[in-house]
Amino acid sequence: MSDLTRADSFPLRRREVAQQIFDSYGDDFLMITGLGSTNWDFTAAGDCPSIFPLWGAMGGALPMALGLALAQPDKRILAATGDAEILMALGCFATVAVQAPPNLSIVVFDNERYGETGMQATATAHTTDLAAIAAASGILVTGTVRDQVELDAALPLMVKGKGPSVHVIKVRAEPLPFVLPPKDGAYLKDRFRLALLGDDGII
Ligand SMILES: Cc1ncc(C[n+]2csc(CCOP(=O)(O)OP(=O)(O)O)c2C)c(N)n1
């Protein structure tokens, strides 16, 4: 039987994990953060123009990151998002596996909850193993990270390793204060394009 409260005591804390990922990234990184909590986590870690936060487009993080990885092969692309967001777009794992961009890392902050909408349990609190689905889709580098030792081992793969990769990080289910990125979509798009393309990015 599943334990719907086990995530309440997972050792890894999402804000600390986000900070460690953010601090490990080089100058050439571009990041897509999924709607809701991962947006707030990476804004807290260090809001910057090369992070594009998706405010409400559930299911959009992987398609956007995949397109970016294919269009910008000289950049490292990181998609960081939640378990429910991934569950809404599971077919993307298959497309990522087939396209296989070596510069794409996918990190799932799996709190086993729909955090933003009331902490209802997701399928990962029951039976669903997202890393296993990614592997069965054909993504060669996959893993589940449950504590700091495993995170320390996985971090170099996430930020430097050959992709595509999927790391599912089991993070504590905890309500945290909002740390919101800018809300204006046109502004976010422009600052991201400027960071990537310079002045030519704005037309
Ligand atoms: C298409 C769509 N359906 C529902 C929502 C409402 N919604 C916003 S965040 C969220 C849950 C996100 O959960 P998860 O991706 O696991 O992130 P967490 O906040 O738990 O880290 C939902 C259902 C939405 N924004 N878009």
The ligand as a Gaussian input file, in Angstrom:
#p B3LYP/6-31G(d) Opt

LIG

1 1
 C       -3.475000      22.952000     -17.705000
 C       -3.423000      23.274000     -16.230000
 N       -4.102000      22.501000     -15.340000
 C       -4.057000      22.792000     -14.028000
 C       -3.315000      23.873000     -13.597000
 C       -3.309000      24.211000     -12.111000
 N       -2.066000      23.896000     -11.466000
 C       -1.136000      24.836000     -11.238000
 S        0.210000      24.252000     -10.427000
 C       -0.473000      22.705000     -10.344000
 C        0.249000      21.577000      -9.635000
 C        1.698000      21.492000      -9.975000
 O        2.253000      20.390000      -9.292000
 P        3.735000      19.942000      -9.572000
 O        4.070000      20.090000     -11.008000
 O        3.949000      18.611000      -8.967000
 O        4.562000      21.054000      -8.809000
 P        4.758000      21.315000      -7.228000
 O        4.179000      22.682000      -7.004000
 O        4.077000      20.238000      -6.457000
 O        6.237000      21.279000      -7.053000
 C       -1.732000      22.669000     -10.964000
 C       -2.596000      21.472000     -11.051000
 C       -2.617000      24.635000     -14.561000
 N       -1.863000      25.684000     -14.207000
 N       -2.695000      24.310000     -15.851000

